[in-house]
């Protein structure tokens, strides 16, 4: 055994001598049967999360933009306000694409008014006497339909409003684009006129230095509208109001000879009195209320001394006054004194109520 072992060593030595770089191969090591203690993993160092800076930068930029936009809007508003004397109210829109632009009441430089002419192609006209004012004023409300505010502002510029005081005559005219050719077509633009006048009295012959309607010369109002309503409150004089499509309403007024309230399609409502003073040339004072398609509603003082000429081709007549109405084939008419106690005469005033299709209603105030 010892000889073999020595031989083994000799052989190993021989191999080592022959190959100096030889590395002896050791027998594999048996794994130990003892359980090895498990080492707990070393804790990793926790990295501190870096804060992101860009959200704060974006918020700052957005805030700056908002401030710039608000400042620009205020600047534009103040510029427009100063350019128009503070009369323009900002544009307002709703979901239907309708834009409006209103102006506050602007004074009209005229001392006395003996005649007023108002023309509005499409829109409402309102004329009111206000005892709290001493200067005539006018306010406007423009309406357009547009796809954007820029287009609306451009369309506002196409609406023309002219106010021309000349001597004792006041002329006001408002027109919208493409309204003269066909008033029964589709119209996207309109302008409402609101005119406020100082108090007046047609029975007084004195005139004052403050702007007022002249009392020395009989006041005359000529107003015509193609599409829209006409409303008059507190005026006395010769009222000639004409409307193609729309209602006419006159309250707290006194009609003088030659007054004519006429609409093609719409209602005529009058609540006031009639000046039945015989004319200087001994002619009969006449007043006419007319509607082609619509109703006429009239309220007069109970002691009104006139001849009533009322007629409707298709409709009825009702009256608080004791009159004998004639009806035939859906038509109604009456001609005679409004009151049985009226004093007849050759120059007795005549009130004509004429309707083609509609009703006539008479009320005693």
C-alpha positions in Angstrom: 0.0 0.0 0.0 2.8 2.4 0.9 4.6 1.6 -2.3 1.5 2.3 -4.4 0.9 5.6 -2.6 4.5 6.6 -3.1 4.2 5.7 -6.8 1.1 7.9 -7.0 2.9 10.7 -5.5 5.8 10.2 -7.8 3.6 10.2 -10.8 2.1 13.5 -9.6 5.5 14.9 -9.2 6.4 13.8 -12.6 3.4 15.4 -14.2 4.1 18.6 -12.3 7.7 18.6 -13.5 6.6 18.0 -17.0 4.0 20.8 -17.0 4.8 23.6 -14.6 1.4 25.2 -15.3 -0.5 22.1 -14.4 -3.1 22.6 -11.7 -4.1 19.5 -10.0 -7.7 18.6 -10.0 -9.1 18.2 -6.6 -12.0 15.9 -5.8 -15.3 17.6 -5.5 -16.3 18.8 -2.0 -19.2 17.2 -0.4 -21.9 19.6 0.7 -22.2 19.8 4.4 -25.3 18.3 5.9 -25.5 21.0 8.5 -28.0 23.7 7.7 -26.4 27.0 6.9 -27.7 30.1 8.7 -29.7 32.3 6.3 -28.4 35.8 6.1 -30.9 38.6 6.1 -30.5 40.8 3.1 -28.9 44.0 3.7 -31.4 47.0 3.6 -31.1 49.0 0.5 -30.7 52.7 1.0 -34.0 54.6 0.3 -33.7 57.1 -2.5 -35.4 60.5 -1.8 -38.0 61.3 -4.5 -37.2 64.4 -6.4 -40.0 66.9 -6.7 -41.1 67.7 -10.2 -40.9 71.4 -11.1 -42.8 71.5 -14.4 -46.4 71.4 -13.0 -45.6 74.5 -11.0 -44.2 76.2 -14.1 -47.3 75.3 -16.1 -49.6 76.7 -13.4 -47.6 79.9 -13.3 -47.7 80.3 -17.1 -51.5 79.6 -17.1 -52.1 82.2 -14.3 -50.0 84.7 -16.3 -52.1 84.1 -19.4 -55.3 84.5 -17.5 -54.2 87.8 -16.1 -53.1 89.1 -19.5 -56.5 88.1 -21.0 -58.4 89.8 -18.3 -56.3 92.9 -18.6 -56.7 93.0 -22.4 -60.5 92.6 -22.0 -60.7 95.5 -19.5 -58.5 97.6 -21.8 -60.8 96.9 -24.8 -63.9 97.6 -22.8 -62.6 100.9 -21.5 -61.5 101.9 -25.0 -64.9 101.2 -26.5 -66.6 102.9 -23.6 -64.5 106.0 -24.0 -65.0 106.1 -27.7 -68.7 105.9 -27.5 -69.3 108.0 -24.5 -70.0 105.0 -22.3 -73.1 104.1 -24.3 -72.1 100.6 -25.6 -73.0 97.6 -23.5 -70.8 94.5 -24.3 -72.1 91.8 -26.7 -74.2 89.0 -25.3 -74.9 85.7 -27.0 -77.1 82.7 -26.3 -77.0 79.1 -27.5 -79.0 79.9 -30.6 -76.3 82.1 -32.1 -78.1 85.3 -31.5 -76.0 88.3 -30.5 -77.2 91.6 -29.1 -75.6 94.9 -28.7 -77.4 97.6 -26.6 -76.7 101.3 -26.1 -77.7 103.3 -23.1 -79.9 106.3 -23.6 -78.1 109.0 -25.6 -79.3 112.7 -25.5 -80.7 114.3 -28.6 -79.7 117.9 -29.1 -83.0 119.5 -30.0 -84.9 122.3 -28.1 -88.4 121.9 -29.4 -90.2 119.3 -31.4 -93.2 120.0 -33.6 -92.8 117.0 -35.9 -91.1 113.6 -35.4 -90.5 111.0 -38.1 -89.4 107.5 -37.1 -88.6 104.8 -39.6 -87.5 101.3 -38.6 -87.4 98.6 -41.2 -87.2 95.6 -38.9 -87.5 96.0 -35.1 -89.7 97.5 -32.4 -90.3 101.2 -31.9 -91.2 102.5 -28.4 -91.9 106.2 -27.8 -92.7 107.3 -24.3 -93.3 110.6 -22.5 -91.4 110.6 -19.2 -92.2 113.4 -16.7 -88.8 112.9 -15.0 -86.8 113.9 -18.1 -86.1 117.3 -19.7 -84.0 116.1 -22.7 -85.1 113.7 -25.5 -83.0 110.5 -25.5 -82.7 107.5 -27.7 -81.5 104.0 -26.9 -81.0 101.1 -29.4 -80.8 97.4 -29.2 -79.3 95.6 -32.2 -79.8 91.9 -32.8 -78.0 89.7 -35.3 -77.5 86.0 -35.9 -73.9 85.0 -36.6 -71.5 82.1 -36.3 -69.0 83.9 -34.0 -68.6 87.1 -32.1 -66.3 88.5 -34.7 -68.9 87.9 -37.4 -71.5 89.5 -35.1 -69.4 92.6 -34.6 -69.0 93.0 -38.3 -72.8 92.6 -38.8 -73.5 95.2 -36.1 -71.5 97.6 -38.2 -73.8 97.0 -41.2 -76.9 98.2 -39.2 -77.5 101.9 -39.8 -79.1 104.3 -37.3 -79.4 108.0 -38.1 -80.7 110.7 -35.8 -81.2 114.1 -37.4 -82.6 117.0 -35.5 -83.3 119.9 -37.9 -85.0 122.9 -36.4 -88.1 121.6 -34.6 -88.2 118.4 -36.7 -86.6 115.2 -35.4 -86.0 112.4 -37.9 -84.8 108.9 -36.8 -84.1 106.1 -39.2 -82.9 102.6 -38.7 -82.2 100.1 -41.5 -80.7 96.5 -41.5 -79.0 94.8 -44.4 -81.1 93.1 -47.1 -84.4 94.3 -45.6 -85.6 96.6 -48.3 -85.9 94.0 -51.1 -88.1 91.4 -49.3 -89.6 92.1 -45.9 -91.3 88.7 -45.8 -88.1 86.7 -46.2 -85.9 85.4 -43.5 -84.2 88.2 -41.6 -81.4 87.7 -39.1 -80.9 91.3 -38.1 -83.1 93.8 -36.4 -82.8 97.0 -34.3 -85.2 98.2 -31.6 -85.6 101.9 -30.9 -86.6 103.4 -27.5 -87.3 107.1 -27.6 -88.0 109.1 -24.5 -89.5 112.6 -24.7 -90.1 115.3 -22.1 -93.6 116.1 -21.0 -95.9 118.1 -23.3 -99.3 119.7 -23.3 -101.1 120.5 -26.6 -103.7 122.7 -24.9 -101.1 125.2 -23.7 -99.7 127.9 -26.0 -96.6 128.6 -23.9 -93.3 127.2 -24.7 -90.4 126.7 -22.3 -86.7 127.0 -22.7 -86.2 123.4 -21.7 -86.4 120.8 -24.5 -90.1 119.9 -24.9 -92.7 119.1 -27.5 -94.0 122.3 -28.9 -97.5 123.3 -27.7 -97.9 126.3 -29.9 -97.8 124.1 -33.1 -99.8 120.8 -33.1 -97.4 117.9 -32.6 -97.3 115.3 -35.4 -95.8 111.9 -35.2 -95.2 109.8 -38.3 -93.8 106.3 -37.5 -93.6 103.3 -39.8 -92.3 99.8 -39.3 -92.2 96.9 -41.8 -91.7 94.1 -39.3 -92.1 94.9 -35.6 -94.3 96.5 -33.0 -95.1 100.2 -32.4 -95.7 101.3 -28.8 -96.6 104.9 -27.9 -97.3 106.1 -24.4 -98.3 109.6 -23.2 -98.3 111.5 -26.5 -101.0 113.9 -27.8 -101.3 115.2 -31.3 -101.7 113.8 -34.8 -100.4 110.2 -34.6 -99.9 108.5 -37.9 -98.6 105.0 -37.2 -98.2 102.4 -40.0 -97.1 98.8 -39.5 -96.9 96.0 -42.1 -96.5 93.1 -39.8 -96.8 93.8 -36.0 -98.9 95.2 -33.3 -99.7 98.9 -32.6 -100.4 100.0 -29.0 -101.2 103.5 -27.9 -101.8 104.4 -24.2 -102.5 107.6 -22.3 -102.8 109.6 -25.5 -105.1 112.1 -27.1 -105.7 111.7 -30.8 -106.3 114.8 -33.0 -107.8 115.1 -36.4 -106.0 113.1 -39.0 -104.7 110.4 -36.7 -104.4 107.0 -38.3 -103.3 103.8 -36.7 -102.9 101.0 -39.3 -101.4 97.5 -39.4 -101.5 94.9 -42.1 -101.1 91.9 -39.9 -101.5 92.5 -36.2 -103.6 94.1 -33.4 -104.4 97.7 -32.8 -104.9 98.7 -29.1 -105.9 102.2 -28.1 -106.6 103.5 -24.6 -107.0 107.3 -24.4 -109.2 110.1 -25.6 -110.1 112.0 -28.8 -109.9 115.7 -29.3 -113.4 116.5 -30.7 -112.9 120.2 -30.9 -114.4 121.4 -34.3 -111.8 122.6 -36.7 -111.4 126.2 -37.7 -112.6 125.5 -41.3 -115.7 123.8 -40.0 -114.7 120.3 -41.3 -115.3 117.1 -39.4 -112.4 115.8 -37.2 -111.7 112.2 -38.2 -109.6 109.4 -36.7 -109.1 105.9 -38.1 -107.9 102.6 -36.6 -107.4 99.8 -39.1 -106.2 96.2 -39.3 -106.4 93.9 -42.3 -105.9 90.7 -40.2 -106.1 91.2 -36.4 -108.2 92.7 -33.7 -109.0 96.2 -32.7 -109.4 97.0 -29.0 -110.5 100.6 -28.0 -111.0 102.1 -24.6 -112.7 105.6 -24.5 -114.1 107.9 -21.8 -117.8 107.2 -21.2 -118.8 110.7 -22.3 -117.0 110.7 -25.7 -119.2 112.6 -28.2 -118.4 111.1 -31.6 -120.0 109.2 -34.5 -118.7 105.6 -34.5 -118.2 103.9 -37.9 -117.2 100.3 -37.1 -117.0 97.4 -39.5 -115.5 93.9 -39.7 -115.9 91.7 -42.8 -115.2 88.5 -40.8 -115.5 88.8 -37.1 -117.6 90.3 -34.3 -118.2 93.6 -32.6 -118.7 93.9 -28.8 -119.2 97.1 -27.0 -119.7 98.5 -23.4 -121.6 101.4 -25.0 -125.3 100.9 -25.9 -125.1 100.6 -29.6 -127.2 98.4 -32.0 -124.7 96.2 -33.9 -125.8 94.7 -37.2 -124.5 91.2 -38.0 -124.8 89.3 -41.3 -122.9 86.3 -42.7 -120.2 86.4 -40.0 -119.7 90.2 -40.5 -120.7 93.0 -38.2 -121.1 96.7 -38.5 -122.4 99.9 -36.8 -122.7 103.5 -37.8 -124.1 106.1 -35.4 -123.5 108.0 -32.2 -121.3 106.3 -29.6 -123.6 107.6 -26.9 -127.3 108.1 -27.2 -126.9 111.4 -25.3 -124.4 112.7 -27.9 -125.2 116.1 -29.5 -125.5 115.6 -33.2 -124.0 118.1 -35.6 -122.6 118.5 -39.0 -119.0 118.7 -37.7 -119.3 115.9 -35.1 -116.1 113.9 -34.9 -116.0 110.5 -36.6 -114.1 107.5 -35.3 -113.6 104.7 -37.9 -112.7 101.2 -36.8 -112.1 99.0 -39.9 -111.1 95.3 -39.8 -111.1 92.8 -42.7 -110.6 89.6 -40.6 -110.8 90.0 -36.9 -112.9 91.4 -34.0 -113.6 94.8 -32.6 -114.0 95.4 -28.9 -115.1 98.7 -27.4 -114.6 99.5 -23.7 -115.9 102.3 -21.5 -113.1 103.8 -19.3 
